[in-house]
Amino acid sequence: MEKIADAHIHLDHYAQDEIRLIMDELDQSYCTNLISVSFDLESCKKNLKLAKQYSQVKPAFGFHPEQEIPSDREIAELLDWMNVHQDEMVAVGEVGLPYYLRSENPKISIDPYIHLLDDFLKFAKKWDKPVVLHAVYEDAAIVCDLLEKYNIKHAHFHWFKGDSITIERMIKNGYFISITPDVLYEEEIKRLVLKYPLNQMMVETDGPWLFEGEFAGKMTHPSMIHESVKAISKLKNEDLSFVYKRLYENTKMFYRL
């Protein structure tokens, strides 16, 4: 095993004993950093607390889009808090558009989510922060429009899924993606790895999200990333050590660690 960094995890969503276990085992997993993304203001505060407790945790602050849109007051409170703590965050995230929520309820309007994402991108531009994005399938093209509008280059599409036209656009714009452990068994993710340049790729767990295949029934742990790296190496037909170093350096560079 070589050094890894988990480019996207919801550490604050784990139980306390699970957090302690993950952090206690981080060194033996050769994992140097966890980019812990936030779900809402309470989540932001929890991630900041975790970052102060554990030097390996690097927090991103934002509002996960797969939930009811917050009130104007709640949005203002979150953005004000982020402004106060902008020097303690490595990125704005997780932000984006609610693809799955709208799939379940097509009556939900996307417009308020676009406006909220616009506010987050303005913040990222103002403070020169990378952006961690939840944007899949047709939503990704809308997000690309907004990123281009603000000329934001440091964009990370986590667990991305989408069409070839959008993929080519993302590659051309220099955006990054991150690959989850389902690269071991999901053909869609394998095809994405084959298409996307290694120098614009990272690896993540998105924990505590649970995986299938050989990970079925197991708590999602940063150590699973080692299997992802091996799978990427095989798909890319590249030396394993080279892939380890490239993915690790990509993450360190993107998040300025």
C-alpha positions as CSV (number, residue, x, y, z in Angstrom):
1,M,0.0,0.0,0.0
2,E,1.0,3.6,-0.6
3,K,-0.3,6.9,0.6
4,I,-3.9,7.9,-0.1
5,A,-6.3,10.7,0.7
6,D,-10.1,10.4,0.8
7,A,-11.3,13.2,-1.4
8,H,-14.9,13.1,-0.2
9,I,-16.3,11.7,3.0
10,H,-19.1,12.7,5.4
11,L,-17.1,12.0,8.5
12,D,-19.6,13.9,10.7
13,H,-22.4,11.5,9.7
14,Y,-20.6,8.5,11.3
15,A,-21.4,7.5,14.9
16,Q,-18.8,8.6,17.5
17,D,-17.4,5.2,18.0
18,E,-17.0,4.8,14.2
19,I,-15.2,8.1,13.9
20,R,-12.8,7.1,16.6
21,L,-12.2,3.8,14.9
22,I,-11.6,5.4,11.5
23,M,-9.2,8.0,12.9
24,D,-7.3,5.4,15.1
25,E,-6.8,3.3,11.9
26,L,-6.0,6.1,9.5
27,D,-2.2,5.7,9.8
28,Q,-2.2,2.0,9.2
29,S,-4.5,2.6,6.2
30,Y,-1.8,4.9,4.8
31,C,-4.4,7.7,4.6
32,T,-3.1,11.1,5.3
33,N,-6.2,13.3,4.9
34,L,-10.0,13.2,4.8
35,I,-11.9,15.9,2.9
36,S,-15.0,16.0,5.1
37,V,-17.9,17.7,3.3
38,S,-20.9,19.2,4.9
39,F,-24.6,18.7,4.7
40,D,-26.0,21.9,6.3
41,L,-24.9,24.5,8.9
42,E,-25.0,22.0,11.8
43,S,-22.9,19.6,9.7
44,C,-20.4,22.4,9.0
45,K,-20.0,23.1,12.7
46,K,-19.5,19.4,13.4
47,N,-16.9,19.1,10.6
48,L,-15.1,22.2,11.9
49,K,-15.0,20.6,15.4
50,L,-13.6,17.4,13.9
51,A,-10.9,19.3,12.0
52,K,-9.8,21.0,15.2
53,Q,-9.7,17.6,17.0
54,Y,-7.9,15.7,14.1
55,S,-5.3,17.4,12.0
56,Q,-5.9,14.9,9.1
57,V,-9.5,16.2,8.7
58,K,-9.9,19.0,6.2
59,P,-13.4,20.4,6.2
60,A,-15.5,21.7,3.3
61,F,-18.6,23.8,4.1
62,G,-21.8,24.0,2.2
63,F,-25.4,22.6,1.8
64,H,-26.1,19.2,0.3
65,P,-28.8,19.7,-2.5
66,E,-30.7,16.4,-2.0
67,Q,-32.9,17.9,0.7
68,E,-35.6,20.6,1.1
69,I,-34.3,24.0,0.1
70,P,-33.6,26.2,3.2
71,S,-35.3,29.4,4.0
72,D,-33.7,32.8,3.0
73,R,-32.9,33.3,6.7
74,E,-31.2,29.9,6.9
75,I,-29.2,30.5,3.7
76,A,-28.0,33.9,5.0
77,E,-27.0,32.4,8.3
78,L,-25.0,29.6,6.6
79,L,-23.2,32.0,4.3
80,D,-22.5,34.4,7.1
81,W,-21.0,31.6,9.1
82,M,-18.9,30.5,6.2
83,N,-17.6,34.0,5.7
84,V,-16.5,34.0,9.3
85,H,-14.8,30.6,9.0
86,Q,-13.5,30.9,5.4
87,D,-9.9,30.5,6.4
88,E,-10.7,27.2,8.2
89,M,-12.2,25.5,5.1
90,V,-10.5,23.9,2.2
91,A,-13.5,24.0,-0.1
92,V,-17.1,24.9,-0.6
93,G,-19.1,21.7,-0.5
94,E,-21.0,19.7,-0.8
95,V,-23.1,21.8,-3.1
96,G,-25.0,21.2,-6.4
97,L,-28.4,20.2,-7.7
98,P,-31.0,17.7,-6.4
99,Y,-31.2,15.1,-9.2
100,Y,-32.4,12.2,-7.1
101,L,-34.8,14.3,-5.0
102,R,-36.4,15.5,-8.3
103,S,-36.5,12.0,-9.7
104,E,-38.6,11.0,-6.7
105,N,-40.8,14.1,-6.8
106,P,-40.8,15.8,-10.3
107,K,-42.9,18.7,-8.9
108,I,-39.9,20.1,-7.1
109,S,-38.6,23.1,-8.9
110,I,-34.9,23.2,-9.7
111,D,-34.8,27.0,-9.8
112,P,-34.3,27.7,-6.1
113,Y,-31.4,25.2,-6.1
114,I,-29.8,26.9,-9.0
115,H,-30.0,30.2,-7.2
116,L,-28.5,28.7,-4.1
117,L,-25.7,27.1,-6.0
118,D,-25.1,30.5,-7.7
119,D,-24.6,32.0,-4.2
120,F,-22.1,29.3,-3.2
121,L,-20.2,29.8,-6.5
122,K,-20.0,33.5,-5.8
123,F,-18.6,32.7,-2.4
124,A,-16.0,30.3,-3.8
125,K,-15.0,32.9,-6.4
126,K,-14.7,35.6,-3.7
127,W,-12.5,33.6,-1.4
128,D,-10.7,31.5,-4.1
129,K,-12.0,28.2,-2.8
130,P,-12.3,24.9,-4.7
131,V,-15.9,23.7,-5.1
132,V,-17.1,20.1,-4.3
133,L,-20.1,19.3,-6.5
134,H,-23.0,17.0,-6.4
135,A,-24.2,17.1,-10.1
136,V,-25.0,14.1,-12.1
137,Y,-26.6,13.3,-15.5
138,E,-28.4,16.3,-17.1
139,D,-27.8,18.5,-14.0
140,A,-24.1,18.5,-14.7
141,A,-24.5,20.6,-17.8
142,I,-26.3,23.2,-15.8
143,V,-23.5,23.3,-13.3
144,C,-20.9,23.5,-16.0
145,D,-22.8,26.6,-17.3
146,L,-22.5,28.2,-13.8
147,L,-18.9,27.3,-13.4
148,E,-18.1,28.9,-16.8
149,K,-20.1,31.9,-15.8
150,Y,-17.9,32.6,-12.9
151,N,-14.7,31.2,-14.5
152,I,-14.2,28.7,-11.7
153,K,-11.6,26.1,-12.6
154,H,-11.2,24.3,-9.3
155,A,-14.3,22.2,-9.6
156,H,-14.6,18.6,-8.2
157,F,-17.5,16.5,-9.4
158,H,-17.7,13.7,-6.8
159,W,-19.1,10.3,-7.8
160,F,-20.0,11.7,-11.2
161,K,-22.3,10.0,-13.7
162,G,-23.2,11.6,-17.0
163,D,-23.2,11.6,-20.8
164,S,-20.1,11.7,-23.0
165,I,-20.7,15.3,-24.2
166,T,-20.7,16.6,-20.6
167,I,-17.7,14.4,-19.8
168,E,-15.7,15.9,-22.7
169,R,-16.7,19.4,-21.6
170,M,-15.6,18.7,-18.0
171,I,-12.3,17.3,-19.2
172,K,-11.7,20.4,-21.5
173,N,-12.5,22.7,-18.6
174,G,-10.0,21.0,-16.3
175,Y,-12.6,19.8,-13.8
176,F,-11.8,16.9,-11.5
177,I,-13.8,13.8,-10.7
178,S,-13.4,11.3,-7.8
179,I,-13.9,7.5,-8.0
180,T,-15.7,5.5,-5.3
181,P,-15.2,1.8,-4.4
182,D,-18.1,0.8,-6.8
183,V,-15.5,1.0,-9.6
184,L,-15.0,-2.6,-8.7
185,Y,-18.4,-3.7,-9.8
186,E,-20.3,-0.8,-11.6
187,E,-19.7,-0.8,-15.4
188,E,-20.8,2.9,-15.7
189,I,-18.0,3.9,-13.3
190,K,-15.5,1.7,-15.1
191,R,-16.3,3.4,-18.4
192,L,-15.9,6.8,-16.8
193,V,-12.4,5.8,-15.5
194,L,-11.4,4.7,-19.0
195,K,-12.6,8.0,-20.5
196,Y,-11.3,10.5,-17.9
197,P,-7.6,11.6,-17.7
198,L,-5.8,10.2,-14.6
199,N,-4.3,13.7,-14.0
200,Q,-7.9,15.0,-13.3
201,M,-8.9,12.2,-11.0
202,M,-9.1,11.6,-7.3
203,V,-10.5,8.8,-5.1
204,E,-13.2,8.9,-2.4
205,T,-15.4,6.8,-0.2
206,D,-18.5,9.1,0.2
207,G,-18.8,7.3,3.6
208,P,-20.8,6.4,5.4
209,W,-22.6,5.4,2.2
210,L,-22.5,1.6,1.9
211,F,-21.1,-0.3,-1.0
212,E,-21.9,-3.7,-2.5
213,G,-19.7,-6.5,-3.9
214,E,-16.8,-7.4,-1.7
215,F,-17.7,-4.5,0.6
216,A,-21.2,-5.7,1.3
217,G,-22.1,-5.6,5.0
218,K,-19.0,-3.6,5.9
219,M,-18.7,-0.1,7.3
220,T,-17.3,2.2,4.6
221,H,-13.7,3.0,5.6
222,P,-11.0,5.0,3.9
223,S,-9.0,1.7,3.6
224,M,-11.4,0.7,0.8
225,I,-9.7,3.3,-1.4
226,H,-6.8,0.9,-1.9
227,E,-9.0,-1.5,-3.8
228,S,-10.3,1.4,-5.9
229,V,-6.7,2.4,-6.8
230,K,-5.9,-1.1,-7.9
231,A,-9.0,-1.2,-10.1
232,I,-8.1,2.1,-11.7
233,S,-4.6,0.9,-12.3
234,K,-5.9,-2.2,-14.1
235,L,-8.5,-0.2,-16.1
236,K,-5.9,2.4,-17.2
237,N,-3.2,-0.3,-17.7
238,E,-0.8,1.8,-15.7
239,D,1.8,0.9,-13.1
240,L,0.1,0.7,-9.6
241,S,2.7,2.8,-7.9
242,F,2.4,5.5,-10.6
243,V,-1.4,5.5,-10.1
244,Y,-1.1,5.8,-6.4
245,K,1.2,8.7,-6.6
246,R,-0.8,10.5,-9.3
247,L,-4.1,10.2,-7.5
248,Y,-2.5,11.3,-4.2
249,E,-0.7,14.3,-5.7
250,N,-3.9,15.3,-7.5
251,T,-5.8,15.5,-4.2
252,K,-3.0,17.3,-2.4
253,M,-2.7,19.9,-5.3
254,F,-6.5,20.4,-5.8
255,Y,-7.2,21.0,-2.1
256,R,-3.9,22.8,-1.4
257,L,-3.0,20.4,1.4
